[in-house]
Amino acid sequence: MSRPGGVQDHARELARALLKKGCEVTLFGPELRGKQPALEGIGTVSLGGAVSIPANGSIAPLGVNPLMLVRFDLSLDPADVVHVHEPFLPASIFAMLRRPKGTRVVGTFHAAADRFWPYAVAAPLLRRLSRRLDATTAASPEARTLVRRYVSVDPEIVPNGVDVEAFEAAEPDPWASSLARVVLFVGRPEPRKGYQTVLDAFAAAAATRDDVHLVWVPAGPEAGRGERVHCLGPVSRERLMSLHRAADVVCCASLGRESFGIVVLEGLAGGSAVLASDIPGYRFAGGDAPVYVPAGDSRAWADALGRLLDDDDERSRIAARGAEQARKFDWAHIADQTLRVYERVAG
């Protein structure tokens, strides 16, 4: 839970939103390191270390510590609802198996892919496990389609969200604001995230624009570095919002298999013009607000990026559309949808 990632961020932000609605919330997860300032008022229970597993073109932290069973036993008893994310991962299965009598379990599916071999291989077992779920949701239509293909559940769509108020209140990052024009890319240094597309497109656009800088969060050691490519590494939630507020263009360049475009939503909430790969997960989150470009087409990305950098009016129009789109996914609304699911199963 302490590693960056879409599912981890979803769980943390939903917990914050539920806390504001008056719920008592405890977060369980591998590598969840005690009480963090960003989780004030929310209980945390660490389920031990995690192992990095290649999954769906990315790297997923997987909790495999057998002590999870003991920690669940000691902590689940007061719960009315246990909400598990990716119900067929070990930690989620343990929670489903160890839930106290009377506690309801809600499962949320996040993954998106055309095919997913672990589901195919384990489908008979997963269908049996799914009977322990009192309700299911999916973060997007893509995630719903994947799980329906292999398991006999039909999840309700309750999407990811964004803290619109916090993004709008953030001050532009002073360092980034000093760089003149800023292109922001938020994504791990994994091929699926499309970082090479962004680096190539930026190099082409920057060749004729000497005041443009690329800021990459959280870039890894293999990041291609140039005079105007700034690789910051991991940053705090607050600084990430400030970087968005300082950016002129946000690039969301994943090549595919994205269930939901949280990076798109954050770009829109931050008031930037968003340039996004034309993939279903990004379309679901961004609606008509971003400029969409074929995934992985570096030349098309370079052309689109150059046009946006040179057209202040178009960037302003995209930002206005984006603010309206982001409000549809504000965490306050998503928490209300989630609470309605809890109420149906727990009363």
Helices and strands as residue ranges (DSSP letters): H 6-20, E 26-29, G 37-39, E 43-46, E 50-55, E 58-63, H 68-75, E 81-85, H 90-98, E 104-109, H 117-130, E 135-138, H 141-150, E 156-157, H 164-169, H 174-177, E 181-186, G 191-193, H 195-206, E 212-217, E 229-231, H 237-246, E 249-252, H 262-269, E 273-277, H 280-286, E 291-293, H 298-310, H 312-327, H 331-346
